[in-house]
Each structure stands twice: as C-alpha cells, then as structure tokens.
C-alpha cells in the first residue's frame, strides 16, 4: 500500500471516498431516528431563508437543496455531511501537496485529520454547522496558500469565496482570516499580496456571499447571538478573577482535548525526530504558527473581556485543524532523518482510527441497552410513534407542532407531506385551514406518565385560540434495540377550533 500511494497519490482520495461511503452505509444501517442536529436540519430544510436562528445558514441552504432533490431522509442528511467531510480532506490534501515537497509527508498530513477527534468522530456523531466550518477552513487554507505561493485572480477569488462561506457557516470563523491577515503582515514576502489589485475580487466575493445574511443578522441580532452567548456561560457573579481563571482553564482544556491525540500519535509516527524538528522553521511554519498563536491570544482576550467560562473543544476546529500540516512542515524544515517507516506507521494508525470510529458509531446504538447509560437519541422510536398517533386521529392534521426541533425533524422524516412547526418559528409557518376536518396535531416527548402539554406548545396553541377543543393522549413504545423493559412515551393533542 505504501508504494502504491507513492506511485498514485490519487489513490489516497479514493480510499478516503470509500471510507466516507462506508460512513453513509453505517448511518443508514441504524434506526430511522435522528440525532439533535439532524433533526434541526430536517426541520429547517422545509424553507429557504437568509437567516433562521442562532446559527448562520450555509449548511441549512445545502441541506435544503439536497432534501429538495432527494426528499427528507436519513440518506439526504448523511450524504451531505460525508460529502462535505470528504471535500474537506481533499482540499486539505491539495494544500499539503502544494506546501510539502515530500509526498510521504503530504499523505501523513492529510491522514492527520483522522487524529483530531472533533473532526474524525464528533463531526460524524452529530454535528452539522461545525462540519460546514471545517469545510470552509480547509477551502480557506487551500485558497489562501495557493494565492500566497502562486498569486492569480482565481486564487484571490477562491480565497474570498472561502471567507464568505466560512462567515455564513459559523460566526467564529471570522477569527481565522483576521489572524491570517495579521500573520501575513509579519512576513515581508507575503505582505505585498495584500496590496494587489486582485484583492478587490476577494472583497467583492466576500460581500456578495455575506451581505444577504448580514442584513438579516443586523435586524435579528438578539436571535442570532442569544443562544451562542448562553453557551459561553458568561458569569460575573462569581467575581472577576474567578470567572477569568475558569474561562482560561476551559480554553486550555479545550486546546488539550483538541490537540493532544494528534501530538501523541505524531510522536509515535516520527519518534524523537518530532521533538528535534519543533525548532526547525521555514516561511510556511512561521506563517501558520503565527496564525495559531494570534487566534489563541484572541480567544484569551475574549475570555478576559467577556467573562466567558465554557469553551468547547469543537469550537476550535476551524482554527487548529491545521496542526497536522504544521507538524509535517516542521519535519520537512528539519534535517533530521525521521521518515523511515513513518508513512507505514501512519497508514496503520489511520486504519485503526477508521475502524474504531465506524465501529463505535454503529455499535453504540444496538449495544446501548447493555450499559447503565441513557439510551442514544437514535434508539428513540420516533417513527412508530408518529405512525401510531396519525392512525388514531379521525382526520389528517393540517399542521403538526412539536416542542423542539429534534422532535419536529423526526416527525418530518416519517411524515414529510405535513408541514411541521416549532413555537418560535411562526414566521415560517404556511397558511392553512383550521376547522373540524382540518385539525392541528401537537406532539411532544413526555418525561413521565403525567407530563403535561409543554409550556411553549400550550402558549402556541393559546395564541391560535384560547378556547380550542382538544383531545389528549399518549403513546408508549419500546426503544429500538431496547432490552424489553424500557419504554419511551410521547404525548399528543388533537386541537380543533372552538364551536361557533
């Protein structure tokens, strides 16, 4: 395999394509129930809009296009995610081949993405917008380095497209091009690239991509930022020093969680040579190293000025996924002969990671009942519940309301012909009749036998009519791959307008 990859570099991408096809097959082999982000995507894929909620819309737009072409299904979700991840690896590999002269190191750098858990595992388990920003970051690295090395109008335009896509994938992506800009200014050879007339193409394309959502963002800033700020756990009550220390510790732990496995496995691959190569540098290691340092300083400053106390390691994905490439650039810049057997060890480690990721993602669902942990979301019997509830109603509902987007997405997965809504998304609701033959159906996940109609659904229905006639019920079904003693309960309400 080592010699085959050296002779045919394209074979690496064929292997990666096969791996992501297996990921799609593995996801399709699981029950037809959706994870949290999957449910959100299928719910929001009912509409095409310049803005939806707390997340930028790029992934939503892609999902809308795929669902429009193929229908609402697990396949439409999995194919999009794995397609984006494959192109991320492809772009990363093209960047590595452009910057590294040694073909072995280019292959090692590309496969190095598998050593980052947030890219190889978490992105597969249940992430969507993070997948989009991983793709955007890889596209940016390719366009950015291509422009610096061999400037052309296409390169400048591609860099602009990458920045625009990144900004409408995740708001925090803005740190990456900003840090790259500062790092360029510190390197005399790259500085003049900023003062090229073709930068106008970069700026124009960024604006073309960003402005539609940007205008929505300015009008809905509280919606767009509220949940994100909440995730940061900004607290001042505990005291200035304590909150800043907690935030900096959170950042340090997130950085360790993101980088540690890569560093350990690269130490295994290159041995003592990696430690000796850390001191080596060239123009590319200086540039990339400065980018990472600038981003780290910016994140620390954000914590110090905002009081954020909770930084998640997956938020670092667009900034530090360049680490495997950076390490390989360091190795090439050194004179230490560390490549003997390195590619062979990398292929072995990559194969183990690939098998482990596929195995864990697939087997965690059928074997979940063997552990004391809660069941996975995919174990919940959404499909049978939706079918049973609909079969018990005297009429087909004109719209179905769920109390959260995961529930709504699962409803749409199993009954895509009926509009689905969630309180707070009334602006997206289509017009519909509501009479004795066209009822509204409300469905929610019950925590126990006596769980009432959730407050958000009750308020939503009351806004339609405080005097609506309702018929309440519940459905209790066994989990997918359950042990026979565990059941999940769904509550539902058929709502009719008051009699005139």
C-alpha positions as CSV (number, residue, x, y, z in Angstrom):
1,X,0.0,0.0,0.0
2,X,2.9,2.4,0.8
3,X,4.4,2.0,-2.6
4,X,1.0,2.2,-4.3
5,X,0.3,5.5,-2.6
6,X,3.7,6.9,-3.6
7,X,3.1,5.9,-7.3
8,X,-0.5,7.0,-7.4
9,X,-1.2,9.9,-5.0
10,X,-4.9,10.0,-6.2
11,X,-5.3,6.6,-4.5
12,X,-5.4,8.3,-1.2
13,X,-8.5,10.2,-2.1
14,X,-10.2,7.1,-3.5
15,X,-9.6,5.4,-0.1
16,X,-11.0,8.4,1.7
17,X,-14.0,8.4,-0.6
18,X,-14.6,4.7,0.2
19,X,-14.3,5.5,3.9
20,X,-17.0,8.1,3.7
21,X,-19.2,5.9,1.7
22,X,-18.9,3.3,4.5
23,X,-19.9,6.1,6.9
24,X,-23.1,6.7,4.9
25,X,-23.8,2.9,4.9
26,X,-23.2,2.7,8.6
27,X,-25.6,5.6,9.3
28,X,-28.3,4.0,7.1
29,X,-27.9,0.7,9.0
30,X,-29.1,2.4,12.2
31,X,-32.8,3.0,13.1
32,X,-34.6,5.8,11.3
33,X,-34.4,8.2,14.2
34,X,-32.5,11.5,14.2
35,X,-29.8,13.0,16.4
36,X,-30.2,16.5,17.7
37,X,-28.5,18.4,14.8
38,X,-30.0,16.0,12.2
39,X,-33.5,16.8,13.5
40,X,-32.8,20.5,13.4
41,X,-31.6,20.3,9.8
42,X,-34.5,18.3,8.5
43,X,-37.0,20.7,10.3
44,X,-35.3,23.8,8.9
45,X,-35.0,22.3,5.4
46,X,-38.7,23.0,4.9
47,X,-37.7,26.6,4.0
48,X,-35.1,28.6,2.2
49,X,-34.3,31.8,4.1
50,X,-31.4,34.3,4.6
51,X,-31.5,33.6,8.3
52,X,-33.1,31.1,10.7
53,X,-31.9,31.3,14.3
54,X,-28.6,31.3,16.2
55,X,-26.6,29.6,13.5
56,X,-25.6,31.0,10.1
57,X,-27.5,29.5,7.2
58,X,-24.8,27.9,4.9
59,X,-25.3,24.3,6.0
60,X,-29.1,24.9,6.0
61,X,-29.0,26.0,2.4
62,X,-27.1,23.0,1.4
63,X,-29.5,20.7,3.3
64,X,-32.5,22.4,1.7
65,X,-31.0,21.8,-1.7
66,X,-30.3,18.1,-1.1
67,X,-33.7,17.5,0.5
68,X,-35.5,19.3,-2.4
69,X,-33.7,16.9,-4.8
70,X,-33.9,13.6,-2.9
71,X,-36.6,14.0,-0.3
72,X,-36.5,14.1,3.5
73,X,-34.5,11.0,4.6
74,X,-31.6,9.9,6.7
75,X,-29.7,9.4,3.4
76,X,-30.1,13.1,2.5
77,X,-28.6,14.1,5.8
78,X,-25.7,11.6,5.8
79,X,-24.7,12.1,2.2
80,X,-24.4,15.8,2.6
81,X,-22.4,15.6,5.8
82,X,-20.0,12.9,4.4
83,X,-19.7,14.7,1.1
84,X,-18.6,17.9,2.9
85,X,-16.1,16.0,5.0
86,X,-14.6,14.2,2.0
87,X,-14.1,17.5,0.2
88,X,-12.5,18.9,3.4
89,X,-9.9,16.1,3.3
90,X,-9.5,16.6,-0.4
91,X,-8.8,20.3,0.0
92,X,-6.5,19.7,3.0
93,X,-4.6,17.2,0.9
94,X,-4.3,19.5,-2.0
95,X,-2.9,22.2,0.4
96,X,-0.4,19.7,1.8
97,X,0.7,18.7,-1.6
98,X,1.2,22.4,-2.5
99,X,3.3,23.2,0.5
100,X,5.2,20.0,1.1
101,X,7.8,18.7,-1.3
102,X,7.9,15.2,0.3
103,X,5.0,13.1,-0.9
104,X,5.0,10.9,2.2
105,X,4.6,13.9,4.4
106,X,1.8,15.2,2.3
107,X,-0.1,11.9,2.8
108,X,0.7,11.9,6.5
109,X,-0.6,15.5,6.9
110,X,-3.8,14.6,5.1
111,X,-4.5,11.5,7.2
112,X,-3.5,13.6,10.2
113,X,-7.1,14.9,10.2
114,X,-8.2,11.5,11.4
115,X,-6.2,12.0,14.6
116,X,-8.3,15.0,15.6
117,X,-11.4,13.6,17.5
118,X,-13.5,16.6,16.8
119,X,-13.1,16.1,13.0
120,X,-12.9,12.3,12.7
121,X,-15.5,11.3,15.4
122,X,-17.6,14.2,16.7
123,X,-18.3,15.6,13.2
124,X,-19.7,12.2,12.3
125,X,-21.7,11.6,15.5
126,X,-23.9,14.7,15.5
127,X,-22.6,18.0,14.1
128,X,-23.7,20.0,11.1
129,X,-22.6,23.6,11.2
130,X,-19.3,22.5,12.6
131,X,-18.9,20.3,9.5
132,X,-19.6,23.3,7.3
133,X,-17.0,25.4,9.1
134,X,-14.4,22.6,8.8
135,X,-15.0,22.6,5.0
136,X,-14.8,26.4,4.9
137,X,-11.5,26.3,6.9
138,X,-10.0,23.7,4.5
139,X,-11.2,25.7,1.5
140,X,-9.6,28.8,3.0
141,X,-6.3,27.1,3.7
142,X,-6.2,25.9,0.1
143,X,-7.2,29.3,-1.5
144,X,-5.0,31.3,0.9
145,X,-1.8,29.3,0.5
146,X,-2.3,29.0,-3.3
147,X,-2.7,32.8,-3.5
148,X,0.5,33.3,-1.4
149,X,2.6,30.9,-3.4
150,X,1.3,31.5,-6.9
151,X,-1.0,34.5,-6.9
152,X,-3.7,34.6,-9.5
153,X,-7.1,36.1,-9.9
154,X,-8.7,32.6,-9.4
155,X,-6.7,32.2,-6.2
156,X,-7.9,35.6,-4.8
157,X,-11.5,34.8,-5.8
158,X,-11.3,31.4,-4.2
159,X,-10.0,32.9,-1.0
160,X,-12.9,35.4,-1.0
161,X,-15.4,32.6,-1.6
162,X,-13.8,30.6,1.3
163,X,-14.0,33.5,3.7
164,X,-17.6,34.3,2.7
165,X,-18.7,30.6,3.1
166,X,-16.9,30.5,6.5
167,X,-18.6,33.6,7.8
168,X,-22.1,32.1,6.9
169,X,-21.1,28.7,8.4
170,X,-20.0,29.8,11.9
171,X,-19.6,33.3,13.2
172,X,-16.4,32.5,15.0
173,X,-14.8,31.7,11.6
174,X,-14.0,35.4,11.3
175,X,-11.0,34.9,13.6
176,X,-9.2,32.7,11.0
177,X,-8.9,35.2,8.1
178,X,-8.3,38.0,10.6
179,X,-5.4,36.1,12.1
180,X,-4.1,35.1,8.7
181,X,-4.1,38.8,7.7
182,X,-2.1,39.8,10.7
183,X,0.3,36.9,10.2
184,X,0.8,38.0,6.5
185,X,1.8,41.5,7.6
186,X,4.6,40.0,9.8
187,X,6.2,38.2,6.8
188,X,7.8,40.5,4.2
189,X,7.4,38.1,1.3
190,X,3.7,37.8,1.8
191,X,2.9,41.4,2.7
192,X,2.8,42.6,-0.8
193,X,0.0,40.1,-1.6
194,X,-2.3,42.3,0.4
195,X,-1.6,45.3,-1.9
196,X,-2.5,43.6,-5.1
197,X,-5.5,44.9,-7.2
198,X,-6.9,41.4,-7.2
199,X,-7.7,41.8,-3.5
200,X,-10.7,43.7,-4.9
201,X,-12.0,40.4,-6.2
202,X,-11.6,38.8,-2.8
203,X,-13.5,41.6,-1.1
204,X,-16.3,41.7,-3.7
205,X,-16.9,37.9,-3.4
206,X,-16.9,38.1,0.4
207,X,-19.6,40.8,0.3
208,X,-21.6,39.0,-2.4
209,X,-21.8,36.0,-0.2
210,X,-22.2,37.6,3.2
211,X,-24.4,40.7,2.7
212,X,-27.8,38.9,2.4
213,X,-27.4,37.1,5.7
214,X,-25.5,40.0,7.2
215,X,-28.5,42.3,6.7
216,X,-30.7,39.7,8.4
217,X,-28.2,39.4,11.2
218,X,-28.3,43.1,11.9
219,X,-32.1,43.0,12.1
220,X,-32.2,39.9,14.3
221,X,-29.0,40.3,16.4
222,X,-30.7,39.2,19.6
223,X,-32.0,36.0,18.0
224,X,-28.6,35.3,16.2
225,X,-26.4,35.8,19.3
226,X,-28.6,35.0,22.3
227,X,-28.1,31.2,22.4
228,X,-24.4,31.4,21.5
229,X,-23.7,33.8,24.4
230,X,-25.6,31.5,26.6
231,X,-23.3,28.6,25.6
232,X,-20.3,30.6,26.7
233,X,-21.7,30.7,30.2
234,X,-20.8,34.3,30.8
235,X,-20.9,34.9,34.5
236,X,-19.9,37.9,36.6
237,X,-21.4,36.9,39.9
238,X,-18.6,34.7,40.9
239,X,-16.1,37.5,40.8
240,X,-13.8,39.0,38.1
241,X,-10.7,36.9,38.9
242,X,-12.5,33.6,39.4
243,X,-14.5,33.8,36.2
244,X,-11.5,34.8,34.1
245,X,-9.4,32.0,35.6
246,X,-12.2,29.5,35.0
247,X,-12.5,30.7,31.4
248,X,-8.8,30.4,30.7
249,X,-8.7,27.0,32.2
250,X,-11.6,26.0,30.0
251,X,-9.7,27.2,26.9
252,X,-6.6,25.3,28.0
253,X,-8.6,22.1,28.5
254,X,-10.3,22.6,25.1
255,X,-7.0,23.0,23.4
256,X,-5.6,19.9,25.1
257,X,-8.7,18.0,24.1
258,X,-8.3,19.1,20.5
259,X,-4.6,18.7,20.0
260,X,-3.4,16.0,22.5
261,X,-4.1,12.9,20.5
262,X,-2.6,14.4,17.3
263,X,0.6,15.2,19.2
264,X,0.8,11.8,20.8
265,X,0.2,9.9,17.5
266,X,2.7,12.1,15.6
267,X,5.3,11.4,18.3
268,X,4.6,7.7,17.7
269,X,4.9,8.2,13.9
270,X,8.1,10.3,13.9
271,X,9.7,9.3,17.3
272,X,12.4,11.5,18.7
273,X,12.6,13.3,15.4
274,X,9.4,15.2,16.1
275,X,10.9,16.8,19.2
276,X,14.0,17.8,17.4
277,X,12.0,19.2,14.4
278,X,10.0,21.6,16.6
279,X,12.9,24.1,16.5
280,X,13.1,24.0,12.7
281,X,11.2,26.5,10.6
282,X,10.6,27.9,7.2
283,X,8.3,30.6,5.8
284,X,5.3,28.4,6.0
285,X,5.8,27.2,9.5
286,X,6.3,30.8,10.7
287,X,3.1,31.9,8.9
288,X,0.9,29.0,10.2
289,X,2.4,29.1,13.7
290,X,1.7,32.8,14.0
291,X,-1.9,32.3,12.8
292,X,-2.4,29.8,15.6
293,X,-0.8,32.0,18.2
294,X,-2.8,35.0,17.2
295,X,-6.0,33.1,17.4
296,X,-5.1,31.7,20.8
297,X,-4.4,35.3,22.1
298,X,-7.7,36.5,20.6
299,X,-9.6,33.7,22.4
300,X,-7.8,34.5,25.7
301,X,-8.7,38.2,25.2
302,X,-12.3,37.3,24.5
303,X,-12.4,35.4,27.8
304,X,-10.8,38.2,29.7
305,X,-13.1,40.9,28.3
306,X,-16.4,38.9,28.3
307,X,-16.1,36.6,31.2
308,X,-16.9,33.5,29.2
309,X,-16.3,30.4,31.3
310,X,-17.1,27.5,29.0
311,X,-15.1,26.9,25.8
312,X,-15.9,23.7,23.9
313,X,-13.1,21.9,22.1
314,X,-15.1,21.5,18.9
315,X,-15.3,25.3,18.6
316,X,-11.5,25.2,17.9
317,X,-11.9,23.1,14.8
318,X,-11.5,25.8,12.1
319,X,-8.5,27.3,13.8
320,X,-6.3,24.3,14.8
321,X,-7.2,21.6,12.3
322,X,-4.0,22.9,10.5
323,X,-1.9,21.2,13.2
324,X,-1.1,18.0,11.3
325,X,0.1,20.0,8.3
326,X,2.1,22.4,10.6
327,X,3.9,19.4,12.2
328,X,4.7,17.9,8.8
329,X,6.0,21.3,7.6
330,X,8.2,21.3,10.7
331,X,9.5,17.8,9.9
332,X,10.4,18.8,6.4
333,X,12.1,22.0,7.5
334,X,14.4,20.0,9.8
335,X,17.4,18.0,8.7
336,X,16.5,15.1,10.9
337,X,16.0,11.8,9.0
338,X,12.7,10.8,10.6
339,X,10.7,9.5,7.7
340,X,11.9,5.9,7.8
341,X,8.7,3.9,8.2
342,X,6.7,7.0,9.0
343,X,4.2,6.5,6.2
344,X,3.7,2.8,7.0
345,X,3.0,3.7,10.7
346,X,0.6,6.4,9.7
347,X,-1.4,4.1,7.5
348,X,-1.7,1.6,10.3
349,X,-2.8,4.2,12.8
350,X,-5.3,5.7,10.3
351,X,-6.8,2.2,9.6
352,X,-7.2,1.6,13.4
353,X,-8.9,5.0,13.8
354,X,-11.2,4.5,10.9
355,X,-12.3,1.1,12.1
356,X,-12.8,2.4,15.7
357,X,-14.8,5.4,14.5
358,X,-17.0,3.2,12.3
359,X,-17.4,0.6,15.0
360,X,-18.3,2.9,17.8
361,X,-20.7,5.0,15.7
362,X,-22.5,1.9,14.5
363,X,-22.4,-0.4,17.6
364,X,-23.2,2.2,20.2
365,X,-26.9,2.1,19.2
366,X,-27.7,-1.7,19.3
367,X,-25.5,-2.2,22.4
368,X,-26.7,0.8,24.3
369,X,-29.1,-1.3,26.4
370,X,-26.1,-3.3,27.7
371,X,-24.8,-0.3,29.6
372,X,-26.2,1.7,32.5
373,X,-26.1,4.9,30.4
374,X,-29.2,6.5,28.9
375,X,-30.3,5.4,25.5
376,X,-29.0,7.2,22.5
377,X,-31.3,9.6,20.6
378,X,-31.3,7.2,17.7
379,X,-32.8,4.5,20.0
380,X,-36.0,6.5,20.5
381,X,-38.9,5.1,18.4
382,X,-40.0,8.3,16.7
383,X,-41.2,6.5,13.5
384,X,-43.6,4.0,15.1
385,X,-44.9,6.7,17.4
386,X,-45.7,9.2,14.6
387,X,-47.4,6.4,12.6
388,X,-49.5,5.3,15.5
389,X,-50.5,8.8,16.5
390,X,-51.6,9.7,13.0
391,X,-53.5,6.4,12.6
392,X,-55.6,7.2,15.8
393,X,-56.8,10.6,14.5
394,X,-60.1,10.9,12.7
395,X,-58.6,13.4,10.2
396,X,-55.3,14.1,8.7
397,X,-53.7,17.1,10.5
398,X,-53.2,20.3,8.6
399,X,-50.0,21.1,10.5
400,X,-48.0,19.3,13.3
401,X,-46.4,21.3,16.1
402,X,-43.5,19.9,18.2
403,X,-41.9,21.3,21.3
404,X,-38.4,21.2,19.9
405,X,-36.6,20.9,16.5
406,X,-35.3,17.4,17.1
407,X,-38.9,16.1,17.6
408,X,-40.0,18.2,14.6
409,X,-37.3,16.8,12.3
410,X,-38.2,13.2,13.3
411,X,-41.8,13.9,12.5
412,X,-40.9,15.3,9.1
413,X,-38.7,12.3,8.5
414,X,-41.6,9.9,8.9
415,X,-44.4,12.2,7.5
416,X,-42.9,14.7,5.1
417,X,-46.2,15.5,3.5
418,X,-47.5,17.5,6.5
419,X,-45.9,20.9,7.5
420,X,-44.2,20.8,10.8
421,X,-43.6,23.8,13.1
422,X,-42.0,24.6,16.4
423,X,-43.0,27.5,18.7
424,X,-40.8,30.5,17.9
425,X,-40.8,29.7,14.2
426,X,-44.3,31.1,13.4
427,X,-42.9,33.3,10.7
428,X,-42.1,30.2,8.6
429,X,-45.5,28.6,9.0
430,X,-47.5,28.3,5.8
431,X,-51.1,29.4,5.7
432,X,-53.6,26.6,6.4
433,X,-57.3,26.0,7.1
434,X,-58.3,25.1,10.6
435,X,-61.7,23.5,11.1
436,X,-63.4,20.4,12.2
437,X,-62.0,18.4,9.3
438,X,-58.6,20.0,9.4
439,X,-57.2,19.7,13.0
440,X,-53.9,20.7,14.4
441,X,-51.7,18.0,16.0
442,X,-49.3,18.7,18.8
443,X,-46.7,16.1,19.7
444,X,-44.0,16.1,22.4
445,X,-41.7,13.8,24.3
446,X,-43.0,13.0,27.7
447,X,-40.7,12.6,30.7
448,X,-43.2,10.6,32.6
449,X,-46.8,9.4,32.6
450,X,-48.2,12.7,33.9
451,X,-46.1,15.2,31.9
452,X,-48.5,17.9,30.7
453,X,-48.5,19.8,27.4
454,X,-45.2,21.7,27.4
455,X,-45.5,25.5,28.1
456,X,-44.2,26.5,24.7
457,X,-46.8,24.3,22.9
458,X,-49.6,25.5,25.2
459,X,-48.7,29.1,24.5
460,X,-48.6,28.5,20.8
461,X,-52.0,26.8,20.8
462,X,-53.5,29.5,23.0
463,X,-52.3,32.1,20.5
464,X,-54.4,30.3,17.9
465,X,-57.4,30.1,20.1
466,X,-57.7,30.1,24.0
467,X,-60.9,28.1,23.6
468,X,-59.6,25.4,21.3
469,X,-61.2,21.9,21.7
470,X,-58.6,19.3,22.5
471,X,-58.3,15.6,22.7
472,X,-55.2,14.4,24.6
473,X,-53.5,11.1,24.5
474,X,-50.2,9.4,24.7
475,X,-48.3,6.5,23.1
476,X,-45.7,4.3,24.9
477,X,-43.4,2.2,22.8
478,X,-40.2,0.2,23.3
479,X,-36.8,1.6,22.4
480,X,-35.1,0.5,19.2
481,X,-32.7,-2.3,20.4
482,X,-34.2,-2.0,23.9
483,X,-34.0,-4.8,26.5
484,X,-37.7,-5.2,26.5
485,X,-38.3,-3.4,29.8
486,X,-37.6,0.1,28.8
487,X,-40.2,2.3,27.0
488,X,-40.5,5.8,25.7
489,X,-43.6,7.9,25.9
490,X,-44.9,10.6,23.6
491,X,-47.8,12.9,24.4
492,X,-50.1,14.3,21.8
493,X,-53.1,16.6,21.4
494,X,-55.6,16.9,18.6
495,X,-56.8,20.5,18.6
496,X,-59.9,21.8,16.9
497,X,-61.2,25.3,16.7
498,X,-64.0,26.3,19.2
499,X,-67.5,25.7,18.0
500,X,-69.1,28.8,16.6
